[in-house]
Amino acid sequence: MIKEEDEKTRDYILQKDKTTKSVSTFVIVALILLVAAVVISGFVFKWF
């Protein structure tokens, strides 16, 4: 599933390079912010 840098084949979804690491970090941070926004809005609008 994850390609090492020294492998020559192209049959992988993710690669271990700078782009993949930066994009995955961005996606994880965005998901955390979305979950936090839902929780905060739940408390503000008294849904919980």
mmCIF file of the N, C-alpha and C atoms, coordinates in Angstrom:
data_MODEL
# 
_entry.id   MODEL 
# 
loop_
_atom_site.group_PDB 
_atom_site.id 
_atom_site.type_symbol 
_atom_site.label_atom_id 
_atom_site.label_alt_id 
_atom_site.label_comp_id 
_atom_site.label_asym_id 
_atom_site.label_entity_id 
_atom_site.label_seq_id 
_atom_site.pdbx_PDB_ins_code 
_atom_site.Cartn_x 
_atom_site.Cartn_y 
_atom_site.Cartn_z 
_atom_site.occupancy 
_atom_site.B_iso_or_equiv 
_atom_site.pdbx_formal_charge 
_atom_site.auth_seq_id 
_atom_site.auth_comp_id 
_atom_site.auth_asym_id 
_atom_site.auth_atom_id 
_atom_site.pdbx_PDB_model_num 
ATOM 1   N N  . MET A 1 1  ? 0.818   -1.196 0.000  1.00 0.00 ? 1  MET A N  1 
ATOM 2   C CA . MET A 1 1  ? 0.000   0.000  0.000  1.00 0.00 ? 1  MET A CA 1 
ATOM 3   C C  . MET A 1 1  ? 0.863   1.263  0.000  1.00 0.00 ? 1  MET A C  1 
ATOM 4   N N  . ILE A 1 2  ? 1.965   1.258  0.752  1.00 0.00 ? 2  ILE A N  1 
ATOM 5   C CA . ILE A 1 2  ? 2.863   2.420  0.785  1.00 0.00 ? 2  ILE A CA 1 
ATOM 6   C C  . ILE A 1 2  ? 4.173   2.039  0.107  1.00 0.00 ? 2  ILE A C  1 
ATOM 7   N N  . LYS A 1 3  ? 4.572   2.837  -0.855 1.00 0.00 ? 3  LYS A N  1 
ATOM 8   C CA . LYS A 1 3  ? 5.773   2.570  -1.639 1.00 0.00 ? 3  LYS A CA 1 
ATOM 9   C C  . LYS A 1 3  ? 6.998   3.136  -0.947 1.00 0.00 ? 3  LYS A C  1 
ATOM 10  N N  . GLU A 1 4  ? 8.017   2.332  -0.846 1.00 0.00 ? 4  GLU A N  1 
ATOM 11  C CA . GLU A 1 4  ? 9.302   2.820  -0.345 1.00 0.00 ? 4  GLU A CA 1 
ATOM 12  C C  . GLU A 1 4  ? 9.988   3.608  -1.461 1.00 0.00 ? 4  GLU A C  1 
ATOM 13  N N  . GLU A 1 5  ? 10.901  4.499  -1.098 1.00 0.00 ? 5  GLU A N  1 
ATOM 14  C CA . GLU A 1 5  ? 11.545  5.366  -2.093 1.00 0.00 ? 5  GLU A CA 1 
ATOM 15  C C  . GLU A 1 5  ? 12.397  4.593  -3.094 1.00 0.00 ? 5  GLU A C  1 
ATOM 16  N N  . ASP A 1 6  ? 12.991  3.475  -2.690 1.00 0.00 ? 6  ASP A N  1 
ATOM 17  C CA . ASP A 1 6  ? 13.909  2.764  -3.573 1.00 0.00 ? 6  ASP A CA 1 
ATOM 18  C C  . ASP A 1 6  ? 13.224  1.702  -4.442 1.00 0.00 ? 6  ASP A C  1 
ATOM 19  N N  . GLU A 1 7  ? 11.923  1.505  -4.302 1.00 0.00 ? 7  GLU A N  1 
ATOM 20  C CA . GLU A 1 7  ? 11.211  0.524  -5.123 1.00 0.00 ? 7  GLU A CA 1 
ATOM 21  C C  . GLU A 1 7  ? 10.846  1.150  -6.467 1.00 0.00 ? 7  GLU A C  1 
ATOM 22  N N  . LYS A 1 8  ? 10.925  0.349  -7.530 1.00 0.00 ? 8  LYS A N  1 
ATOM 23  C CA . LYS A 1 8  ? 10.721  0.867  -8.883 1.00 0.00 ? 8  LYS A CA 1 
ATOM 24  C C  . LYS A 1 8  ? 9.283   0.713  -9.382 1.00 0.00 ? 8  LYS A C  1 
ATOM 25  N N  . THR A 1 9  ? 8.470   -0.103 -8.745 1.00 0.00 ? 9  THR A N  1 
ATOM 26  C CA . THR A 1 9  ? 7.119   -0.348 -9.230 1.00 0.00 ? 9  THR A CA 1 
ATOM 27  C C  . THR A 1 9  ? 6.179   0.823  -8.921 1.00 0.00 ? 9  THR A C  1 
ATOM 28  N N  . ARG A 1 10 ? 5.076   0.926  -9.669 1.00 0.00 ? 10 ARG A N  1 
ATOM 29  C CA . ARG A 1 10 ? 4.147   2.048  -9.509 1.00 0.00 ? 10 ARG A CA 1 
ATOM 30  C C  . ARG A 1 10 ? 2.794   1.606  -8.964 1.00 0.00 ? 10 ARG A C  1 
ATOM 31  N N  . ASP A 1 11 ? 2.669   0.404  -8.432 1.00 0.00 ? 11 ASP A N  1 
ATOM 32  C CA . ASP A 1 11 ? 1.385   -0.138 -7.993 1.00 0.00 ? 11 ASP A CA 1 
ATOM 33  C C  . ASP A 1 11 ? 1.092   0.170  -6.531 1.00 0.00 ? 11 ASP A C  1 
ATOM 34  N N  . TYR A 1 12 ? 1.273   1.394  -6.118 1.00 0.00 ? 12 TYR A N  1 
ATOM 35  C CA . TYR A 1 12 ? 1.038   1.774  -4.734 1.00 0.00 ? 12 TYR A CA 1 
ATOM 36  C C  . TYR A 1 12 ? 0.116   2.987  -4.683 1.00 0.00 ? 12 TYR A C  1 
ATOM 37  N N  . ILE A 1 13 ? -0.656  3.078  -3.611 1.00 0.00 ? 13 ILE A N  1 
ATOM 38  C CA . ILE A 1 13 ? -1.556  4.216  -3.436 1.00 0.00 ? 13 ILE A CA 1 
ATOM 39  C C  . ILE A 1 13 ? -0.784  5.428  -2.917 1.00 0.00 ? 13 ILE A C  1 
ATOM 40  N N  . LEU A 1 14 ? 0.063   5.196  -1.906 1.00 0.00 ? 14 LEU A N  1 
ATOM 41  C CA . LEU A 1 14 ? 0.829   6.274  -1.289 1.00 0.00 ? 14 LEU A CA 1 
ATOM 42  C C  . LEU A 1 14 ? 2.317   6.045  -1.499 1.00 0.00 ? 14 LEU A C  1 
ATOM 43  N N  . GLN A 1 15 ? 3.067   7.123  -1.470 1.00 0.00 ? 15 GLN A N  1 
ATOM 44  C CA . GLN A 1 15 ? 4.516   7.038  -1.576 1.00 0.00 ? 15 GLN A CA 1 
ATOM 45  C C  . GLN A 1 15 ? 5.125   7.746  -0.369 1.00 0.00 ? 15 GLN A C  1 
ATOM 46  N N  . LYS A 1 16 ? 6.294   7.312  0.044  1.00 0.00 ? 16 LYS A N  1 
ATOM 47  C CA . LYS A 1 16 ? 6.973   7.971  1.158  1.00 0.00 ? 16 LYS A CA 1 
ATOM 48  C C  . LYS A 1 16 ? 7.800   9.128  0.610  1.00 0.00 ? 16 LYS A C  1 
ATOM 49  N N  . ASP A 1 17 ? 7.145   10.253 0.399  1.00 0.00 ? 17 ASP A N  1 
ATOM 50  C CA . ASP A 1 17 ? 7.852   11.438 -0.051 1.00 0.00 ? 17 ASP A CA 1 
ATOM 51  C C  . ASP A 1 17 ? 7.263   12.660 0.658  1.00 0.00 ? 17 ASP A C  1 
ATOM 52  N N  . LYS A 1 18 ? 7.840   13.805 0.391  1.00 0.00 ? 18 LYS A N  1 
ATOM 53  C CA . LYS A 1 18 ? 7.467   15.027 1.095  1.00 0.00 ? 18 LYS A CA 1 
ATOM 54  C C  . LYS A 1 18 ? 6.018   15.421 0.805  1.00 0.00 ? 18 LYS A C  1 
ATOM 55  N N  . THR A 1 19 ? 5.575   15.244 -0.432 1.00 0.00 ? 19 THR A N  1 
ATOM 56  C CA . THR A 1 19 ? 4.216   15.630 -0.800 1.00 0.00 ? 19 THR A CA 1 
ATOM 57  C C  . THR A 1 19 ? 3.185   14.806 -0.046 1.00 0.00 ? 19 THR A C  1 
ATOM 58  N N  . THR A 1 20 ? 3.373   13.506 -0.002 1.00 0.00 ? 20 THR A N  1 
ATOM 59  C CA . THR A 1 20 ? 2.420   12.638 0.695  1.00 0.00 ? 20 THR A CA 1 
ATOM 60  C C  . THR A 1 20 ? 2.365   12.959 2.175  1.00 0.00 ? 20 THR A C  1 
ATOM 61  N N  . LYS A 1 21 ? 3.498   13.206 2.781  1.00 0.00 ? 21 LYS A N  1 
ATOM 62  C CA . LYS A 1 21 ? 3.526   13.521 4.204  1.00 0.00 ? 21 LYS A CA 1 
ATOM 63  C C  . LYS A 1 21 ? 2.849   14.857 4.494  1.00 0.00 ? 21 LYS A C  1 
ATOM 64  N N  . SER A 1 22 ? 3.084   15.866 3.661  1.00 0.00 ? 22 SER A N  1 
ATOM 65  C CA . SER A 1 22 ? 2.483   17.172 3.901  1.00 0.00 ? 22 SER A CA 1 
ATOM 66  C C  . SER A 1 22 ? 0.974   17.142 3.656  1.00 0.00 ? 22 SER A C  1 
ATOM 67  N N  . VAL A 1 23 ? 0.536   16.425 2.629  1.00 0.00 ? 23 VAL A N  1 
ATOM 68  C CA . VAL A 1 23 ? -0.898  16.343 2.344  1.00 0.00 ? 23 VAL A CA 1 
ATOM 69  C C  . VAL A 1 23 ? -1.609  15.545 3.432  1.00 0.00 ? 23 VAL A C  1 
ATOM 70  N N  . SER A 1 24 ? -1.016  14.456 3.886  1.00 0.00 ? 24 SER A N  1 
ATOM 71  C CA . SER A 1 24 ? -1.660  13.674 4.943  1.00 0.00 ? 24 SER A CA 1 
ATOM 72  C C  . SER A 1 24 ? -1.722  14.467 6.244  1.00 0.00 ? 24 SER A C  1 
ATOM 73  N N  . THR A 1 25 ? -0.708  15.257 6.543  1.00 0.00 ? 25 THR A N  1 
ATOM 74  C CA . THR A 1 25 ? -0.738  16.114 7.724  1.00 0.00 ? 25 THR A CA 1 
ATOM 75  C C  . THR A 1 25 ? -1.847  17.143 7.608  1.00 0.00 ? 25 THR A C  1 
ATOM 76  N N  . PHE A 1 26 ? -1.997  17.748 6.433  1.00 0.00 ? 26 PHE A N  1 
ATOM 77  C CA . PHE A 1 26 ? -3.053  18.733 6.206  1.00 0.00 ? 26 PHE A CA 1 
ATOM 78  C C  . PHE A 1 26 ? -4.434  18.104 6.385  1.00 0.00 ? 26 PHE A C  1 
ATOM 79  N N  . VAL A 1 27 ? -4.638  16.912 5.844  1.00 0.00 ? 27 VAL A N  1 
ATOM 80  C CA . VAL A 1 27 ? -5.937  16.246 5.947  1.00 0.00 ? 27 VAL A CA 1 
ATOM 81  C C  . VAL A 1 27 ? -6.257  15.914 7.396  1.00 0.00 ? 27 VAL A C  1 
ATOM 82  N N  . ILE A 1 28 ? -5.277  15.426 8.138  1.00 0.00 ? 28 ILE A N  1 
ATOM 83  C CA . ILE A 1 28 ? -5.504  15.087 9.545  1.00 0.00 ? 28 ILE A CA 1 
ATOM 84  C C  . ILE A 1 28 ? -5.845  16.333 10.356 1.00 0.00 ? 28 ILE A C  1 
ATOM 85  N N  . VAL A 1 29 ? -5.130  17.423 10.127 1.00 0.00 ? 29 VAL A N  1 
ATOM 86  C CA . VAL A 1 29 ? -5.412  18.679 10.844 1.00 0.00 ? 29 VAL A CA 1 
ATOM 87  C C  . VAL A 1 29 ? -6.796  19.198 10.471 1.00 0.00 ? 29 VAL A C  1 
ATOM 88  N N  . ALA A 1 30 ? -7.165  19.128 9.202  1.00 0.00 ? 30 ALA A N  1 
ATOM 89  C CA . ALA A 1 30 ? -8.483  19.590 8.767  1.00 0.00 ? 30 ALA A CA 1 
ATOM 90  C C  . ALA A 1 30 ? -9.591  18.762 9.415  1.00 0.00 ? 30 ALA A C  1 
ATOM 91  N N  . LEU A 1 31 ? -9.413  17.454 9.509  1.00 0.00 ? 31 LEU A N  1 
ATOM 92  C CA . LEU A 1 31 ? -10.418 16.607 10.151 1.00 0.00 ? 31 LEU A CA 1 
ATOM 93  C C  . LEU A 1 31 ? -10.541 16.917 11.640 1.00 0.00 ? 31 LEU A C  1 
ATOM 94  N N  . ILE A 1 32 ? -9.418  17.151 12.292 1.00 0.00 ? 32 ILE A N  1 
ATOM 95  C CA . ILE A 1 32 ? -9.462  17.503 13.721 1.00 0.00 ? 32 ILE A CA 1 
ATOM 96  C C  . ILE A 1 32 ? -10.195 18.823 13.921 1.00 0.00 ? 32 ILE A C  1 
ATOM 97  N N  . LEU A 1 33 ? -9.936  19.804 13.051 1.00 0.00 ? 33 LEU A N  1 
ATOM 98  C CA . LEU A 1 33 ? -10.622 21.094 13.165 1.00 0.00 ? 33 LEU A CA 1 
ATOM 99  C C  . LEU A 1 33 ? -12.122 20.953 12.922 1.00 0.00 ? 33 LEU A C  1 
ATOM 100 N N  . LEU A 1 34 ? -12.508 20.111 11.961 1.00 0.00 ? 34 LEU A N  1 
ATOM 101 C CA . LEU A 1 34 ? -13.931 19.905 11.697 1.00 0.00 ? 34 LEU A CA 1 
ATOM 102 C C  . LEU A 1 34 ? -14.632 19.247 12.885 1.00 0.00 ? 34 LEU A C  1 
ATOM 103 N N  . VAL A 1 35 ? -13.992 18.256 13.479 1.00 0.00 ? 35 VAL A N  1 
ATOM 104 C CA . VAL A 1 35 ? -14.585 17.600 14.650 1.00 0.00 ? 35 VAL A CA 1 
ATOM 105 C C  . VAL A 1 35 ? -14.704 18.591 15.804 1.00 0.00 ? 35 VAL A C  1 
ATOM 106 N N  . ALA A 1 36 ? -13.672 19.395 16.008 1.00 0.00 ? 36 ALA A N  1 
ATOM 107 C CA . ALA A 1 36 ? -13.719 20.404 17.069 1.00 0.00 ? 36 ALA A CA 1 
ATOM 108 C C  . ALA A 1 36 ? -14.834 21.416 16.804 1.00 0.00 ? 36 ALA A C  1 
ATOM 109 N N  . ALA A 1 37 ? -15.015 21.813 15.562 1.00 0.00 ? 37 ALA A N  1 
ATOM 110 C CA . ALA A 1 37 ? -16.070 22.770 15.225 1.00 0.00 ? 37 ALA A CA 1 
ATOM 111 C C  . ALA A 1 37 ? -17.452 22.186 15.494 1.00 0.00 ? 37 ALA A C  1 
ATOM 112 N N  . VAL A 1 38 ? -17.649 20.909 15.205 1.00 0.00 ? 38 VAL A N  1 
ATOM 113 C CA . VAL A 1 38 ? -18.936 20.269 15.473 1.00 0.00 ? 38 VAL A CA 1 
ATOM 114 C C  . VAL A 1 38 ? -19.198 20.196 16.975 1.00 0.00 ? 38 VAL A C  1 
ATOM 115 N N  . VAL A 1 39 ? -18.182 19.841 17.741 1.00 0.00 ? 39 VAL A N  1 
ATOM 116 C CA . VAL A 1 39 ? -18.349 19.747 19.194 1.00 0.00 ? 39 VAL A CA 1 
ATOM 117 C C  . VAL A 1 39 ? -18.633 21.124 19.799 1.00 0.00 ? 39 VAL A C  1 
ATOM 118 N N  . ILE A 1 40 ? -17.882 22.120 19.374 1.00 0.00 ? 40 ILE A N  1 
ATOM 119 C CA . ILE A 1 40 ? -18.090 23.475 19.901 1.00 0.00 ? 40 ILE A CA 1 
ATOM 120 C C  . ILE A 1 40 ? -19.473 24.003 19.528 1.00 0.00 ? 40 ILE A C  1 
ATOM 121 N N  . SER A 1 41 ? -19.895 23.790 18.280 1.00 0.00 ? 41 SER A N  1 
ATOM 122 C CA . SER A 1 41 ? -21.221 24.256 17.879 1.00 0.00 ? 41 SER A CA 1 
ATOM 123 C C  . SER A 1 41 ? -22.309 23.501 18.633 1.00 0.00 ? 41 SER A C  1 
ATOM 124 N N  . GLY A 1 42 ? -22.058 22.249 18.977 1.00 0.00 ? 42 GLY A N  1 
ATOM 125 C CA . GLY A 1 42 ? -23.025 21.496 19.773 1.00 0.00 ? 42 GLY A CA 1 
ATOM 126 C C  . GLY A 1 42 ? -23.215 22.106 21.145 1.00 0.00 ? 42 GLY A C  1 
ATOM 127 N N  . PHE A 1 43 ? -22.121 22.548 21.761 1.00 0.00 ? 43 PHE A N  1 
ATOM 128 C CA . PHE A 1 43 ? -22.240 23.188 23.070 1.00 0.00 ? 43 PHE A CA 1 
ATOM 129 C C  . PHE A 1 43 ? -22.855 24.586 22.964 1.00 0.00 ? 43 PHE A C  1 
ATOM 130 N N  . VAL A 1 44 ? -22.521 25.329 21.925 1.00 0.00 ? 44 VAL A N  1 
ATOM 131 C CA . VAL A 1 44 ? -23.051 26.679 21.765 1.00 0.00 ? 44 VAL A CA 1 
ATOM 132 C C  . VAL A 1 44 ? -24.561 26.649 21.538 1.00 0.00 ? 44 VAL A C  1 
ATOM 133 N N  . PHE A 1 45 ? -25.026 25.717 20.703 1.00 0.00 ? 45 PHE A N  1 
ATOM 134 C CA . PHE A 1 45 ? -26.453 25.625 20.382 1.00 0.00 ? 45 PHE A CA 1 
ATOM 135 C C  . PHE A 1 45 ? -27.203 24.670 21.314 1.00 0.00 ? 45 PHE A C  1 
ATOM 136 N N  . LYS A 1 46 ? -26.524 24.208 22.371 1.00 0.00 ? 46 LYS A N  1 
ATOM 137 C CA . LYS A 1 46 ? -27.101 23.347 23.416 1.00 0.00 ? 46 LYS A CA 1 
ATOM 138 C C  . LYS A 1 46 ? -27.702 22.078 22.839 1.00 0.00 ? 46 LYS A C  1 
ATOM 139 N N  . TRP A 1 47 ? -26.991 21.422 21.919 1.00 0.00 ? 47 TRP A N  1 
ATOM 140 C CA . TRP A 1 47 ? -27.421 20.144 21.364 1.00 0.00 ? 47 TRP A CA 1 
ATOM 141 C C  . TRP A 1 47 ? -26.972 18.993 22.249 1.00 0.00 ? 47 TRP A C  1 
ATOM 142 N N  . PHE A 1 48 ? -26.007 19.241 23.126 1.00 0.00 ? 48 PHE A N  1 
ATOM 143 C CA . PHE A 1 48 ? -25.499 18.180 23.993 1.00 0.00 ? 48 PHE A CA 1 
ATOM 144 C C  . PHE A 1 48 ? -26.037 18.360 25.400 1.00 0.00 ? 48 PHE A C  1 
# 
